[in-house]
Every structure is written in C-alpha cells, then in structure tokens.
Amino acid sequence: MSGRAGPRRWLSPAYVWRRSVHNLGPKLAALLVAALVWLVATSDRRANVEVGFDVPLEVRDTTGGASRRAVSDLPATVRVTLSGQRTRVQGLQAGNIEASVDTTGAQEGSFTLPVEVRAPDGTKALRVLPARVQGFVDSQLSRRLSVTLSAAAPPAGSLPRYTLTPQTVTFSGPSRLVRTVSRVISQPLNLEAGATASSRLVALTAEGEPVTGIVLRPASVSVRRSDLGTLPVKTVRVLLPPAPAKLKVQSTVTPASVRLVGPPTALAGLNSATAVLTYRAGSYKVTPTFNLPSGVQALDSVVVNLTVTARKTTTSP
C-alpha cells in the first residue's frame, strides 16, 4: 500500500503547496536576478534608434482635365529619418518607405507643397528634409525628331557608312522643356568596320546644352558601321593664297590639314591644297573651296579666320 501511495503525494495539493513555499525567499531572489539579467541583455534591442534614408520622391496628381499634366524641378530624393527598435529599423531599405508630394489641383506654374511620408509598421517618421519642396506644373507635350549621328573621326583612307536603328525618337515631358529641344544626338562611338553597338541618346538645345527632365523613347539606338572599302585618300596641309602687297593678313586655319580623295596618280603629286578666297579689309570668317586637280575632292570643311588691314605707306621726303 505504501509503495503505491508514494507517487500519489505529487498530486496532493498540500504537498504541492509545501514544495512551492519551501525556500521561497531564495527562489524569488533567483527569479528577480534572472529577470534583471534578461532586461539588461535585451535593452539594446528594445531601445529605439534613429536611421536616415534617401527616399525617392513620388508625385501624386489626380487632377482631371482634357490635357495631361507634367511636374518638374522637384528633387529626386528626400532625406527621411525613422525611429524604431533596432531590429526593425536596421532591416529596412529606402524602397520600404513612401515619400510623395500631392499636386492635385495645383495651378500651372511654380508651387511649394509639403512632403508626405508613410513609414513602415513599427516605425515612426521623425524628420523629412526638405519638409516642403518647390516644383513646376506644366502641360505634357510629346515631339518626334530624327536622330543625329555622332561618330569618332574615321581613319585616313576610309569612308565609313553608319546605319541607325531606329532613325527617329519620341520625347515627352513638360512643354516648357520639350520646346527647347533642337536636336537629339547619339553619343559618339568608335566602331570598327562591320561592328554594331548601342548608343545612348541625348537631347540638346540650339546652343548645344543637354535638356534633362524629359523622357526619350527609345533611350538609345543601335549603330552599325559598314564601310564602302578603302579609298585613295591623302591628307595634305592647307595653304592660303598670297595676299596683295597693300594688305596685311593675319589668319588661323581650322583644321590645318584636309583629306583629299581622287585618282591615285593625281594624289601622288599633291602635298598641299590652296584655298580659294578673296581678301578684303576687316575681320571675318570664311569656309573656302580648294584649287584642286580634276577628279580630286576635299572630304573636310575648313574654316579660315581672317583679320585684314591696309599696310601703311611711307612717302619719301
């Protein structure tokens, strides 16, 4: 009987109570120490920290109307500082945060509006710099232009041919920017004969300044070089005709040499090409032709800057 009663005492409430209160003081002290150790060990993970992110700025615009609207001159990113537990904040990236400006209802022209930030769950947005942004609302405009090829200078003796695919480009954006585009060029490439490469497109103003803030479709073109073969080409220096004795001439020639193409027998005896021009008093710029043998042509254009003055004459006593 006693052998079977022993195990049953673990089920007795009185026994359980006696065991629970036995050495109660040391037990509570040990529990308190364990709790303090856990709090100290995890305090760093539970404490809030601040981390900054460069977040892309988005535009929201639900303004109705017949014409589409375009927003420009905004900063690409804003600096957002989040606060939260270290384990939560350290795992975030800029793409997890939303920063936007709402231009709905804004009149066309300049505006200044606040930046709205949506922080991920478990975090709080403390600061955003700048808190307000300036921009410009304009109508959306699209245009289409032919692409102008840019290529490195070909080697002497070759006459390359380039093929662009596609040959035209459509670009769109704020009308005040789109209207400034004068031409769209491909970035210069140095291609070997028969080679093909991709070239990024750049929109330029009439003054040759790049236009940003617009979208080009496509953004690049395929350029293929197909030469017509090796031609009889010779590079010679450019000479100017002698000036009349009564005139004093100061000149610069750009470039100082010119490539000629023609029959090999005609090119063999040529070491220079004399420009055809007429001198007159004053400062001016000319693009001359050349005095060349029959069948010989110049492949390059030359610009001559001239300053022509009359010589002073002296009279004998």
Buried (B, 14 or more C-beta within 10 A) or exposed (E): EEEEEEEEEEEEEEEEEEEEEEEEEEEEEEEEEEEEEEEEEEEEEEEBBEBEBEBBBEBEBEEEEEEEBBBBBBBEEBBBBBBBBBEBBEEBEEEBBBBBBBBEEBEBEEBEBEBBBEBBEEBBBBEBEEEEBEBBBBBBBBBEBEBEBBBEEBEEBBBBEBEBEEEEBBBBBBBBBBEBBBBBBBBEBEBEBEEEBEBEBBBBEEEEEEBEBBEBEBEBBBBBBEBEEEBBBBBBEBBBBEBEEEEBBEBEBEEEBBBBBBEEEBBEEBEEBBBEBEBEEEEEEBEBEBEBEEEBEBBEEBEBEBEBEEEEEEEEE
